[in-house]
């Protein structure tokens, strides 16, 4: 959801300054739990990248404590950037929504190690509150202003719609395909405006810059703090089919031993108070669970479907 302003290159701060008589390398070697010399982690932005950067940064210290190596956290400019960075081995671990993960797996052999867990959204209440049930999926929603003349999906024809990158599951692919199944081809019959982040999609509707937005359910929670009336001022026109939850994936070439160690480290981190806060603050995750590639076959079907829409 999972769902781009800061470039994805990590800035490594030199750790070689001598503070004792012992070389830094020998000190690090004693704590090392993996063969990797460092772990470069990249997130994809679901809201403004500078905001995510600050929220995700604590993961560096938490993972370093588990793995015994330097960890560098950065934010990609968009979904494609992190996929390409994993392909060129500049990024070792990516927090990827389903579609970018499938692309990374197909093109570069990336492997999923974990899948996010979230509490379901109580859509019947319409206030963004959670249920008490952990689920392995989410949905996208088509958001419009409360007083909008758009009353049905057919009214989207000719309208301006805020979307994310074309590889975004909730911000593009699932809404486009599901609407086409119901007889509305927004690619052909509407004006799609790409915005950077689901928060910007919500705000574009609230500000009247667009007539509707494709966002994850319920992205309004992201802007609620600064816009407390967002749930009163907007409404959901329709929801999509279920989308598998986001992934944590590793690039090709990381050994099985290191893969297992990183997987276990992330599980441990996700159960700590600090780790829970990072995952919740960045992506509203409640935890992580082990995953497998076949969980994302439904995404492959939607990829094929969206490519045929023009």
N, C-alpha and C positions, 0 to 999 in steps of 0.2 A: 503495500500500500504505500503500496504500498505508495510520495509521489511528490538550484541548478545555477547558481550564479558564480561560484568560486571555482577556479580551475582545479583539476584533480591531481596536480603534482604535489607530493609530500615534501615538506621542508624539513630536512634532518638536521638537528642541532648537534654539533660535534660533542662527543662524550669523552674525548681523549685527554682533556685537561687533567694534569696530575694534581691530585689533592693529597695523596699519600705517597709513600715510597714504592707501593705496589703498582704495577701496570694495570690500567683499567681492564684490559682483556682478561687477565687472570682472575680478577674479581668477578666479571660477568660469567666466565666459564663455569664457576662453581654453582651458579644458580640456573644455568641453562637447562631447559627441559626438552628442547627440540633442536634439530640440526640447522634450521634456518637461522641466519644471523640477525634478522629483523623481520617484523611482520608489518606490511603496509596494508592498511584497511581503508576502504572507501565506501562512503554512503552515497545513495542517490537522494536528491532533495525532494521531499514531499511538501516543503514550504520553503521560505527564503533561506538560501544556503548559509548566510552568515549566522542566522539564528540556530540552524542545525549544528553548525560547527561548534558553537559554544556548548551546546547540550551534549554532543557526542564526544567531546574532548576527554572527559574523565575515563572513557573506556581505555585510553592508552595506559594509564597507571594500573587499572584493574587487570588487564590482560598481561601486562608486563610482570605483575606479581605472580601470575599463574604460570607463565611460560619462561620467565627468566631472560627475555630478550627485549630490545627496544621495540615499541609498537608506535606506529605513526598513523593517525586518523586524519583523513581529508574528506572533502565533499566534492563530488563530480559536478561538472557543468550540466550534464544531462545523462540519460540512461545509456546512450551509445558510448559516451566517453569512458565510463567505468568498464563496459564490456571490452572495449578496445585496449584499455589499460591492463586488464587481466590477460588479454591475448598476448600482449607484449611483455608480460611479466613485471610490469611496473607496479601493479597492485596484486597482492596475494589473496586477499579476502574481500569479497564484495557483499554488501547488503543490497540484494537485488529483488525487485518485484518479479512476479512470475514470468512475464514476457521477456524482459532482458535476460533473466536466468536461462530460459530456453535458448535464446540466441547465443549466449555465452557457451552453453553446453554444446550446441550444434557447431559453432564456428571454431571454438578454441578448446573444447574438452573440459570446460569448467564442471565441477561436481558439487552438488548440493550436499551440505552436511547437516543443516538445521532448517527448520521452518518455524515461523513465528506463531505464537498463540495469542489470541485476543479474546476479551469478553465480547460477546455479541452486542449489537446495538439494538435497543428497544425501540424499533421503528413505530410501534403502535402509539407510544407516548409522544413521539415527534419532538423530543427535547434533547436528543443526543445522549441520553443516559444509557448505561450499560445494563445488560442482563447479568445474572450470576453464573452464566455458563461459558466456559472456555470453548472456542470454536476454531477450526482450522481453515476458515474461509471468511471472506467479506463480500460486499457487493459495491457496485457503483450506483450513483444516483444522478438523475438529471434535475438540477436545481434551478428554480425560477423565483422571481419576486412574488411575494404574497398577493399583490394586486395585479399581477401580470394577466394579460388577455390570453396567454397560452394556457389553455384548459386541457388539451389532449396532445399526444405526441404529433398528431397531424399538423398542429399549429406551429410546430418547429420549422416548417418549410419557409424558407426566405428569411429566417431569423439569424441573428449573430450569436454564435455559441462559443464559449471559452472551453478550450481543450488543452491537454498536455501533449507532449511528444507522441508521435504515432506508435511508439513502442510501449506506451503507458497502458496497463491493463484497465484501470478504472477511469483514467483520464482521456481515453480514446477508444481502445480496441473493443472492449465489451459493450459500451454504449452504442458505438457505431454498428456493430454486428447485430446486436439485439433489436435495435430500432429498424434496421434493414429487414430483419425477419418479420417485423410487424408492418412493413410497407412504407417506411420512411427512410429515404436515402439522404442522410444529412451531408454526405460528402458531395453529392451532386446538387442538392436542393436547399442547402443552408450555407452560411458563411462561417467557416471554422476559424477561430482566432486562437493561436497558440499563446498560452501564458506560462510563466515559470513558477510552478507550485500550485497545489490544490487550494491553498489559502488565497492565492491571487485569483483563482477561478471563482471562489465564493465572493470575494470582494468586488470582482468585476460585475457580478450580478447585483450586489447591493448598491454599487455606485452607478448602475445604469449603463455601464460601458458595454455590456453584452446582455442579451435577452435570456440566456440560459448558460449553464456550465455543467460539464461532465466532471464529477468529483467522486472521491470515495465516500462511503457511508460511515460516519457522518463527519465530513470535513469541516462543518460549521463549528465543531468544538475547537478547532485550531485558532479561530479568530474570535471566539466568544469572549475572551478576557477583555479585548479592546473594543469589541462590538457586542455588548450584552443583549441587544435586541435581535441578534441575527436569526434566532429561531422564530421570533414573532414576525419578522419582516420578510422571511423567505418560506418556500414550501417545496416539497419534493414532488416532481411530476410523475416519475416512474423509477423503478429500480431494475437493475440488470440481474442476470443469473449469477450464481455463486462463483467467486473467483478464489482460487487457492491462495492461502496466505503467503506473504513474502518469504524470501529465502536468505540464508547466509551460505555463500558458496565460495569454494576455493579454486584457484587457477589450476590448470594442468601442470604436472611436474612436481607437486608437493608429495612427499613420500607418504605411504600408508601410516607409518608411525607418527609422523608429524600431523597428518590429518586427524588421527584419533586424538592426539594430544590437544590440538586446537579445538576440536569438537567438545571434548570434555572440559576444557578451560572455559569455553563460552557457556556451557551448561552451568558450571560452578558460579561464574560471574553473574549469570541471569538470576541466580537464587540469593544473591547478596542484596542488601538494602541499596547500596550504591548502584549496583548493576541493574536492579529493577527500575531505579529512577531514570537511568540513561535510556533504557529501552522504551519506557513509558513516555519520557519527555520527547524523544526523537520521533518515534513511530506509533506510540500508543500500544506497544506490545505488552502483554502481561507475562510473557515468558517465551521459551523456545522448546522445541521437541525435535528429536531425530526425524529425518525425512529421507525420501528416495525420489529418484528422477521420474518414475511413472506417475507420481502425484500430479504432474504438470502436463499430462497428455491432453487434458481439456483445453489448455492454453494453446497447444499446437493446433487443435481444431479451429480455434478462433483466429489464430494467425493465418491459416489457410483461407478462412472465410473473409477476413478483412482485406486480404490481398486481391480478392476478386471483385471488391466494391469500387466502382469508379463512376 
